[in-house]
Amino acid sequence: MKLTLSILHSGYGKVYRGVSVKHGNMAIKMLDPRHGQGDHEFKTEIALLSVYKHENIVSLLGYCDENGQKILVYKYECNGSLDNHLKRKDLTWIQRLQICLDAARGLLYLHNDVGLHHRILHRDIKSSNILLDENWKAKISDFGLSRVGPANLQSTFLISKICGTVGYIDPDYYNTRYLTQKSDVYSFGVVLFEVLCGRLTWVPEYKDQREFLVTLVKIHWGRNTLDEIIFSDLLHR
């Protein structure tokens, strides 16, 4: 196997690109415990991705847990994560729609199709966790925070510690601590607005109402002026 230099720094450590005869291009995530990825998250990722397979879910090829070194190996998705393409002028309406449909199919599988009596709640749906392959097919990634729960309960979990990413967290989940599939759906809705508006949900450089996309959407929804925040390069296509 051949490794190249680090291709990015994720929230949990460095990710390298590797090549093997059997699997071709691979993404190799070397976890750094200083970034908060513990045994539980590492084992959750392995347990879920080893069992559940779908064309819109990232593929886990293998892992290593030796001498304190934790490594996850995935199929390399050459177009990276969705968050890096939101402002692309050449990412068309049709491509954006297809990406959203792919991610929605992946989420539907997690919520409704993994088994008769249970579902997977991702807990960190966001544009940086949606990867794109060479054909721009979207695949949901990063399952370390996920929970498996019964499918027949309205409120699946009562959570003492909120997990997720600023700007994507469902306010009902945040306020009540009850985690349901609707919490993932809310986060996915934020991603849809990111795709539509060509920007991330949180832009700290803004010091006004534009800083959080959800706030901006609510303001323009009330004014019936949502067309004013659609990505301008899409409006003229």
Backbone torsions as a table, in degrees:
resi	resn	phi	psi	omega
1	MET	NA	141.7	-179.6
2	LYS	-115.3	134.1	177.8
3	LEU	-110.4	145.2	172.8
4	THR	-106.1	-179.7	177.8
5	LEU	-64.0	163.0	179.2
6	SER	-55.6	130.7	-179.6
7	ILE	-94.2	-18.9	176.0
8	LEU	-168.9	165.7	173.5
9	HIS	-110.2	112.7	177.8
10	SER	-87.7	-178.7	178.8
11	GLY	-67.4	-13.3	-174.6
12	TYR	-120.5	8.2	179.1
13	GLY	140.9	-164.1	-178.1
14	LYS	-89.5	148.0	175.4
15	VAL	-119.2	127.3	-179.8
16	TYR	-110.1	153.8	173.2
17	ARG	-98.3	130.0	179.7
18	GLY	-127.9	162.9	178.9
19	VAL	-133.3	130.0	175.4
20	SER	-128.1	157.2	179.5
21	VAL	-63.8	-39.0	-175.4
22	LYS	-78.0	-43.3	-171.1
23	HIS	-108.3	-6.5	-177.8
24	GLY	72.3	-138.0	-178.6
25	ASN	-74.5	135.4	-178.4
26	MET	-133.8	152.4	171.5
27	ALA	-106.1	123.0	-174.0
28	ILE	-114.7	109.9	-177.2
29	LYS	-95.1	115.0	177.8
30	MET	-99.5	108.6	-171.7
31	LEU	-75.3	137.6	177.7
32	ASP	-111.6	111.9	-176.5
33	PRO	-60.1	-19.6	178.4
34	ARG	-67.3	-19.6	-179.6
35	HIS	-92.2	2.9	172.1
36	GLY	101.3	-2.3	179.2
37	GLN	-81.5	108.8	-177.4
38	GLY	-101.4	-173.9	-179.0
39	ASP	-59.1	-40.0	-176.4
40	HIS	-63.0	-48.7	-179.3
41	GLU	-63.7	-41.4	179.7
42	PHE	-61.0	-46.8	-178.2
43	LYS	-70.2	-34.3	178.0
44	THR	-63.1	-45.2	179.1
45	GLU	-57.8	-46.7	-178.7
46	ILE	-66.1	-46.5	-176.6
47	ALA	-60.8	-42.8	-176.9
48	LEU	-74.7	-47.8	-174.6
49	LEU	-76.3	-15.1	175.2
50	SER	-78.0	-23.6	-175.4
51	VAL	-103.8	-43.7	-171.7
52	TYR	-99.7	124.2	-177.2
53	LYS	-125.9	137.8	177.8
54	HIS	-159.5	150.1	-177.8
55	GLU	-64.7	-18.5	179.5
56	ASN	-110.3	23.3	172.8
57	ILE	-123.0	137.5	-178.5
58	VAL	-59.3	147.1	-176.9
59	SER	-97.6	122.2	174.7
60	LEU	-89.0	123.1	-178.6
61	LEU	-93.6	-28.7	-179.0
62	GLY	177.3	-179.5	179.8
63	TYR	-156.2	165.9	176.4
64	CYS	-140.0	135.1	176.4
65	ASP	-138.8	84.1	-173.0
66	GLU	-140.3	135.0	175.3
67	ASN	52.2	39.4	177.9
68	GLY	79.9	-0.6	-179.7
69	GLN	-100.4	121.5	179.8
70	LYS	-110.9	124.1	-176.7
71	ILE	-132.8	136.0	174.6
72	LEU	-117.7	136.7	-177.8
73	VAL	-119.8	123.7	-177.7
74	TYR	-121.4	163.1	168.3
75	LYS	-65.1	133.9	-177.9
76	TYR	-77.8	124.5	177.6
77	GLU	-102.9	108.7	-162.9
78	CYS	-70.1	-18.9	179.7
79	ASN	-94.4	9.1	172.3
80	GLY	68.5	-153.5	-175.0
81	SER	-99.6	154.0	-174.5
82	LEU	-59.4	-35.6	-176.2
83	ASP	-58.5	-26.5	-179.0
84	ASN	-81.6	-3.6	-176.7
85	HIS	-118.5	1.9	-174.4
86	LEU	-59.9	-34.2	-176.5
87	LYS	-94.2	4.4	-178.1
88	ARG	-68.0	124.8	179.9
89	LYS	-71.4	-24.7	-177.9
90	ASP	-93.4	5.3	174.3
91	LEU	-88.8	102.3	-168.1
92	THR	-75.3	170.5	175.0
93	TRP	-55.6	-45.7	-177.1
94	ILE	-63.4	-43.9	178.9
95	GLN	-63.6	-43.7	179.6
96	ARG	-62.9	-41.5	179.1
97	LEU	-64.3	-42.1	-179.3
98	GLN	-64.9	-39.9	177.1
99	ILE	-60.6	-44.0	179.8
100	CYS	-65.0	-39.9	178.7
101	LEU	-65.6	-40.9	177.6
102	ASP	-60.2	-48.6	-179.7
103	ALA	-63.2	-37.4	178.5
104	ALA	-64.3	-38.7	177.9
105	ARG	-64.9	-39.7	177.2
106	GLY	-63.2	-42.4	179.8
107	LEU	-68.1	-38.7	177.2
108	LEU	-61.1	-40.8	177.7
109	TYR	-60.5	-45.8	-179.1
110	LEU	-62.7	-39.7	-174.6
111	HIS	-81.6	-33.2	-169.2
112	ASN	-125.2	-17.7	-168.0
113	ASP	-121.2	7.9	-179.5
114	VAL	-82.0	-15.2	179.5
115	GLY	176.7	165.0	-176.4
116	LEU	-69.7	-30.8	-169.9
117	HIS	-121.8	9.6	179.5
118	HIS	-148.1	166.3	177.7
119	ARG	-142.4	162.6	176.4
120	ILE	-108.6	126.2	173.2
121	LEU	-102.4	119.9	-171.5
122	HIS	-71.0	-47.4	177.0
123	ARG	77.3	-1.7	177.1
124	ASP	-149.9	47.1	176.0
125	ILE	-69.9	123.9	177.7
126	LYS	-161.9	166.5	-174.3
127	SER	-65.6	-28.5	178.7
128	SER	-75.8	-12.2	176.8
129	ASN	-102.4	14.4	173.7
130	ILE	-114.4	110.8	-176.5
131	LEU	-96.4	154.9	-174.6
132	LEU	-126.0	126.8	-179.2
133	ASP	-85.6	-169.1	-175.2
134	GLU	-65.1	-21.1	178.3
135	ASN	-102.1	11.5	179.8
136	TRP	68.2	21.0	172.8
137	LYS	-74.6	132.7	-176.2
138	ALA	-88.8	143.1	-179.9
139	LYS	-139.7	126.8	179.3
140	ILE	-73.4	137.9	-177.7
141	SER	-132.0	178.4	175.2
142	ASP	61.1	86.3	-175.9
143	PHE	-107.4	15.1	-176.2
144	GLY	-62.4	-28.0	-178.8
145	LEU	-95.5	-1.0	-172.2
146	SER	-67.2	155.2	175.8
147	ARG	-127.2	142.4	173.3
148	VAL	-103.9	127.4	-177.4
149	GLY	-142.0	172.0	179.4
150	PRO	-67.7	145.4	-175.9
151	ALA	-86.9	-10.8	-172.8
152	ASN	-100.4	11.0	179.7
153	LEU	-112.6	138.0	179.6
154	GLN	-66.8	-47.6	177.0
155	SER	-105.9	105.5	-171.3
156	THR	-76.7	-40.5	-176.4
157	PHE	-139.7	146.5	165.7
158	LEU	-104.6	115.3	-171.6
159	ILE	-105.6	129.2	178.5
160	SER	-84.4	-33.5	-179.9
161	LYS	-115.6	117.9	-178.6
162	ILE	-71.0	133.6	175.4
163	CYS	-120.4	153.4	-180.0
164	GLY	140.8	-164.8	-176.4
165	THR	-126.0	138.0	-179.8
166	VAL	-52.4	131.4	179.1
167	GLY	98.0	-19.4	-178.3
168	TYR	-112.6	-13.9	-172.6
169	ILE	-72.9	131.0	177.4
170	ASP	-61.9	122.0	-178.0
171	PRO	-62.7	-31.3	177.2
172	ASP	-65.5	-42.7	176.2
173	TYR	-62.2	-42.0	-178.4
174	TYR	-65.2	-41.1	-174.2
175	ASN	-81.8	-34.9	-175.2
176	THR	-101.2	-18.7	-175.5
177	ARG	70.7	8.2	176.4
178	TYR	-92.4	121.5	-178.7
179	LEU	-99.4	124.1	176.1
180	THR	-132.1	176.3	177.9
181	GLN	-63.5	-24.6	178.9
182	LYS	-64.3	-24.5	177.9
183	SER	-64.6	-42.2	175.1
184	ASP	-65.7	-39.8	-178.7
185	VAL	-63.5	-39.9	176.7
186	TYR	-60.0	-48.1	-179.9
187	SER	-59.8	-39.6	177.9
188	PHE	-66.0	-35.7	175.8
189	GLY	-60.9	-37.6	175.7
190	VAL	-62.6	-41.6	177.9
191	VAL	-60.7	-40.7	178.9
192	LEU	-59.9	-41.3	177.7
193	PHE	-68.1	-34.4	175.6
194	GLU	-60.6	-45.0	-179.9
195	VAL	-63.7	-40.9	-178.9
196	LEU	-69.1	-38.7	-173.6
197	CYS	-96.5	-7.4	176.6
198	GLY	66.9	37.5	-178.8
199	ARG	-157.4	163.1	176.7
200	LEU	-76.4	158.9	-179.1
201	THR	-66.7	-29.1	-179.7
202	TRP	-127.6	118.9	177.1
203	VAL	-122.2	91.9	-173.0
204	PRO	-63.2	-17.8	178.6
205	GLU	-65.3	-29.1	174.9
206	TYR	-74.5	137.2	178.9
207	LYS	-117.3	28.7	179.9
208	ASP	-137.7	-158.0	-175.5
209	GLN	-64.7	-11.7	-179.8
210	ARG	-82.3	-10.7	-174.1
211	GLU	-58.3	-45.2	178.5
212	PHE	-109.7	124.6	-176.8
213	LEU	-62.0	-38.0	-179.7
214	VAL	-60.8	-42.0	177.3
215	THR	-61.5	-43.9	-179.3
216	LEU	-63.7	-41.7	179.6
217	VAL	-63.0	-43.6	-179.7
218	LYS	-61.5	-40.6	179.8
219	ILE	-63.0	-49.1	-177.0
220	HIS	-73.6	-27.9	174.0
221	TRP	-62.8	-44.2	179.1
222	GLY	-64.5	-30.8	-179.7
223	ARG	-89.6	-5.3	-174.7
224	ASN	60.1	40.1	-177.9
225	THR	-127.1	33.9	-178.5
226	LEU	-58.3	-28.5	-179.8
227	ASP	-61.1	-20.7	-177.7
228	GLU	-74.6	-17.7	-178.4
229	ILE	-109.7	4.0	174.1
230	ILE	-68.3	142.0	179.8
231	PHE	-50.6	118.5	-171.0
232	SER	-58.9	-33.8	-178.7
233	ASP	-70.6	-17.9	176.2
234	LEU	-83.9	-31.9	-178.1
235	LEU	-62.6	-29.2	-172.8
236	HIS	-100.1	13.7	179.1
237	ARG	-91.9	NA	NA
